[in-house]
Amino acid sequence: MEASTSQSIHARDGTPIVFETVGNGQNRIAFCHSLAMDRSFWRPVVDALGEDTTALIWDARGHGQSGKPAGPYTVELFADDLAAIFDALGWDDAVVCGASMGGCVALAFAGGHAGKLSGLGLFDTTAWYGPTAESDWLARADKARENGLASMVDFQVTRWFTDAFREANPDTVEMCVNAFLANDIDAYYETCLMLGRADLRAALPGIDVPVEIVVGREDYATPPEMAEALRTAIAGAEMEIIEDGRHLTPLEYPERLASHVRKIIERRAA
């Protein structure tokens, strides 16, 4: 599936948000990428979807080609940016899927824009990073600012992918490393602080659309226990643990993730 030419809108505060739509099918899917990645993160999953879909991929503020304003950032603000893209496209609703940070944005969208949501995919993510989240994420942000993003690459790649995947797919690893290193350090800093503050737990009981949750067994960033907390709190949510997966399952297992997106579509139609 070929992508359209990139487009942009201006968010309510004037920040430019860059996006593309892929395909021209009747089933609309919006994808929210992981921290420090960009919209290209989702291409393998989008390419595995059928011709009956239209996929929206976008660069969250502070990432990719979108604007990088001063903070503070919030996941609710990111969700509002996505809602503004929907309005620009004339989309009444769509399935929204997110990985890691993008999952938090998807949950914020569910909480703040429920009328625009027809299904939810939560991949390698959480509603809350725990009682020490603010200090943990601040430490990560400080490390990036003091030592540079390059100092974090070795840690990140082992966190993102299993050893076998890294060995077999050096091009994918290189793509992610390049995307990571291209980040604006101030925007990365603010996004880390955002994730430390994020707490979407109050939105979970009110979600009443089909929900698919996926997590890697070896995900050390948002482990299966966090995914199980989502499954328990969201009525009717279904979950898969991928035994040989780590944190970026959409890149390790794009076909499997695409099958979960299709399952959301099927459950919505049932």
VMD Tcl script that draws the C-alpha trace (Angstrom):
set ca {
  {0.00 0.00 0.00}
  {1.45 3.34 -1.05}
  {1.28 6.40 1.17}
  {-0.17 9.68 0.06}
  {1.93 12.81 0.02}
  {2.43 14.13 3.53}
  {-0.04 16.73 4.69}
  {-0.16 19.00 7.71}
  {-2.63 20.81 9.90}
  {-2.17 23.36 12.65}
  {-3.17 22.25 16.12}
  {-5.19 24.55 18.34}
  {-1.98 26.22 19.60}
  {-0.64 26.66 16.07}
  {1.78 23.70 16.15}
  {2.06 22.04 12.72}
  {1.21 18.32 12.80}
  {2.33 16.25 9.80}
  {0.46 13.13 8.67}
  {-0.25 10.77 5.76}
  {-3.13 8.53 4.83}
  {-2.45 5.14 3.26}
  {-5.05 3.29 1.19}
  {-8.63 4.20 0.41}
  {-10.74 1.52 2.10}
  {-13.86 1.94 4.20}
  {-12.22 0.87 7.49}
  {-10.38 3.78 9.05}
  {-7.43 3.10 11.35}
  {-5.27 5.74 13.08}
  {-1.85 4.72 14.40}
  {0.09 6.49 17.18}
  {3.82 5.79 17.28}
  {6.23 5.04 20.10}
  {8.41 7.55 21.96}
  {11.23 9.00 19.83}
  {9.98 7.32 16.65}
  {7.94 8.86 13.81}
  {5.09 7.90 11.52}
  {7.26 5.48 9.50}
  {7.19 3.20 12.56}
  {3.81 1.86 11.43}
  {4.57 1.14 7.76}
  {5.19 -2.61 8.25}
  {1.80 -3.05 9.97}
  {0.01 -0.82 7.47}
  {1.56 -2.75 4.58}
  {0.19 -5.98 6.10}
  {-3.39 -4.68 6.22}
  {-5.92 -5.40 3.52}
  {-7.09 -3.11 0.75}
  {-10.30 -2.36 2.64}
  {-8.54 0.01 5.06}
  {-7.48 3.62 5.16}
  {-4.61 4.09 7.61}
  {-3.64 7.38 9.17}
  {-0.01 7.66 10.26}
  {1.20 10.89 11.85}
  {4.15 12.47 13.63}
  {3.20 13.38 17.17}
  {4.19 16.87 18.24}
  {7.85 16.97 19.21}
  {8.58 14.14 16.75}
  {9.42 13.64 13.10}
  {8.38 16.51 10.84}
  {5.78 17.92 13.22}
  {6.40 21.05 15.24}
  {8.50 20.92 18.37}
  {7.14 23.63 20.65}
  {8.25 24.25 24.19}
  {6.54 22.17 26.87}
  {4.88 21.13 28.95}
  {3.37 18.31 26.90}
  {0.46 16.12 27.96}
  {-0.97 12.94 26.44}
  {-4.32 14.72 26.32}
  {-2.77 17.45 24.13}
  {-1.38 14.78 21.79}
  {-4.85 13.21 21.65}
  {-6.36 16.60 20.79}
  {-3.85 16.86 17.93}
  {-5.11 13.53 16.58}
  {-8.73 14.68 16.91}
  {-7.82 17.78 14.90}
  {-6.47 15.56 12.11}
  {-9.76 13.62 12.14}
  {-11.65 16.89 11.75}
  {-9.43 17.97 8.86}
  {-9.99 14.65 7.10}
  {-13.72 14.64 7.78}
  {-13.46 11.44 9.82}
  {-16.38 10.92 12.19}
  {-14.63 8.02 13.91}
  {-11.90 5.41 13.51}
  {-10.10 2.57 15.22}
  {-7.14 4.07 17.09}
  {-4.04 1.98 17.75}
  {-0.95 2.97 19.68}
  {2.35 1.46 20.74}
  {4.11 2.43 23.97}
  {3.76 6.24 24.16}
  {1.23 5.95 21.35}
  {-0.86 3.63 23.49}
  {-1.04 6.29 26.17}
  {-2.14 8.79 23.52}
  {-4.76 6.31 22.28}
  {-6.09 5.94 25.83}
  {-6.20 9.73 26.21}
  {-8.14 9.85 22.94}
  {-10.57 7.27 24.32}
  {-11.03 9.41 27.42}
  {-11.35 12.78 25.69}
  {-12.83 11.95 22.28}
  {-14.91 8.81 22.85}
  {-17.40 9.78 20.15}
  {-14.64 9.58 17.54}
  {-13.48 6.10 18.63}
  {-14.78 2.85 17.11}
  {-12.08 0.47 18.37}
  {-8.82 0.49 20.28}
  {-5.48 -1.28 19.86}
  {-3.13 -1.09 22.83}
  {0.29 -2.49 22.04}
  {3.28 -2.62 24.43}
  {1.77 0.10 26.58}
  {0.24 1.04 29.92}
  {-2.23 3.46 31.46}
  {0.24 4.36 34.23}
  {3.95 3.73 34.69}
  {3.70 3.32 38.44}
  {4.35 5.19 41.69}
  {7.96 6.13 40.82}
  {7.14 7.11 37.23}
  {7.80 10.83 37.55}
  {11.25 10.38 39.06}
  {12.10 7.49 36.71}
  {11.22 9.44 33.59}
  {12.94 12.58 34.88}
  {16.13 10.58 35.36}
  {15.87 9.29 31.79}
  {15.26 12.80 30.45}
  {18.20 14.19 32.43}
  {20.49 11.45 31.12}
  {19.54 12.26 27.56}
  {20.15 15.98 28.06}
  {23.44 15.52 29.91}
  {25.00 12.71 27.87}
  {23.21 12.92 24.53}
  {20.86 10.48 22.85}
  {23.76 8.51 21.37}
  {24.75 7.44 24.89}
  {21.39 5.62 25.21}
  {21.39 3.68 21.94}
  {22.88 0.40 23.19}
  {20.36 0.25 26.01}
  {17.46 1.16 23.74}
  {18.07 -1.46 21.06}
  {18.20 -4.31 23.57}
  {15.00 -2.99 25.11}
  {13.24 -2.64 21.75}
  {14.04 -6.01 20.15}
  {14.92 -9.58 21.01}
  {18.48 -10.69 20.38}
  {17.43 -12.93 17.48}
  {15.49 -10.15 15.78}
  {18.38 -7.70 16.04}
  {20.72 -10.20 14.44}
  {18.33 -11.07 11.62}
  {17.02 -7.55 10.90}
  {19.86 -5.01 11.07}
  {18.07 -2.64 8.67}
  {15.07 -2.31 10.99}
  {17.35 -1.72 13.96}
  {19.27 0.93 12.01}
  {16.02 2.64 10.99}
  {14.95 2.90 14.64}
  {18.36 4.09 15.79}
  {18.40 6.79 13.12}
  {14.90 7.92 14.09}
  {15.90 7.98 17.74}
  {19.07 10.02 17.12}
  {17.17 12.52 14.96}
  {15.09 13.67 17.92}
  {15.17 17.22 19.20}
  {16.61 16.88 22.70}
  {14.30 19.45 24.28}
  {11.20 17.82 22.77}
  {12.43 14.40 23.88}
  {12.96 15.77 27.38}
  {9.44 17.18 27.54}
  {7.93 13.96 26.19}
  {9.69 11.92 28.87}
  {8.27 14.21 31.54}
  {4.84 13.82 29.94}
  {4.99 10.04 30.24}
  {6.09 10.29 33.84}
  {2.98 12.34 34.64}
  {0.57 10.30 32.52}
  {-2.21 8.49 34.37}
  {-5.04 7.23 32.18}
  {-6.49 4.74 34.65}
  {-9.69 6.71 35.22}
  {-10.62 6.39 31.53}
  {-10.42 2.60 31.40}
  {-13.82 1.57 32.85}
  {-15.66 3.83 30.40}
  {-14.20 2.30 27.24}
  {-16.99 0.46 25.41}
  {-15.47 -0.34 22.00}
  {-13.61 -3.51 20.94}
  {-10.12 -3.51 22.46}
  {-7.13 -5.67 21.53}
  {-4.07 -5.67 23.79}
  {-0.69 -7.10 22.74}
  {2.56 -7.27 24.71}
  {5.86 -9.08 24.38}
  {6.71 -11.57 27.10}
  {10.16 -9.97 27.34}
  {8.90 -6.38 27.34}
  {10.85 -4.73 30.15}
  {9.47 -1.24 29.51}
  {5.74 -2.06 29.78}
  {5.73 -5.66 31.00}
  {2.85 -8.13 30.74}
  {1.67 -7.17 34.23}
  {0.86 -3.68 32.92}
  {-1.00 -5.17 29.95}
  {-2.94 -7.43 32.30}
  {-3.97 -4.37 34.33}
  {-5.41 -2.89 31.14}
  {-7.24 -6.10 30.29}
  {-8.74 -6.33 33.77}
  {-9.95 -2.73 33.79}
  {-11.45 -2.60 30.27}
  {-14.62 -4.64 29.89}
  {-14.38 -7.13 27.03}
  {-10.75 -6.43 26.22}
  {-8.82 -9.32 24.70}
  {-5.08 -9.82 25.12}
  {-2.19 -11.73 23.57}
  {1.28 -12.15 25.04}
  {3.87 -12.75 22.31}
  {6.36 -15.15 23.83}
  {9.39 -14.06 21.78}
  {8.68 -10.35 21.74}
  {10.09 -7.31 23.50}
  {8.92 -3.72 23.45}
  {8.34 -2.92 19.78}
  {6.13 -5.79 18.67}
  {4.71 -3.84 15.68}
  {8.19 -4.03 14.14}
  {9.07 -7.54 15.30}
  {5.65 -9.01 14.38}
  {3.88 -6.68 11.92}
  {1.67 -9.37 10.42}
  {0.52 -10.51 13.85}
  {-0.22 -6.95 14.89}
  {-2.10 -6.39 11.65}
  {-4.20 -9.46 12.46}
  {-5.18 -7.85 15.77}
  {-6.17 -4.66 13.95}
  {-8.33 -6.75 11.64}
  {-9.84 -8.48 14.66}
  {-10.88 -5.08 16.04}
  {-12.59 -4.34 12.73}
  {-14.35 -7.71 12.77}
  {-15.45 -7.33 16.40}
  {-16.76 -3.86 15.67}
  {-18.88 -5.21 12.81}
  {-20.25 -8.15 14.77}
}
mol new
graphics top color blue
foreach p $ca { graphics top sphere $p radius 0.5 }
foreach p [lrange $ca 0 end-1] q [lrange $ca 1 end] { graphics top cylinder $p $q radius 0.2 }
display resetview
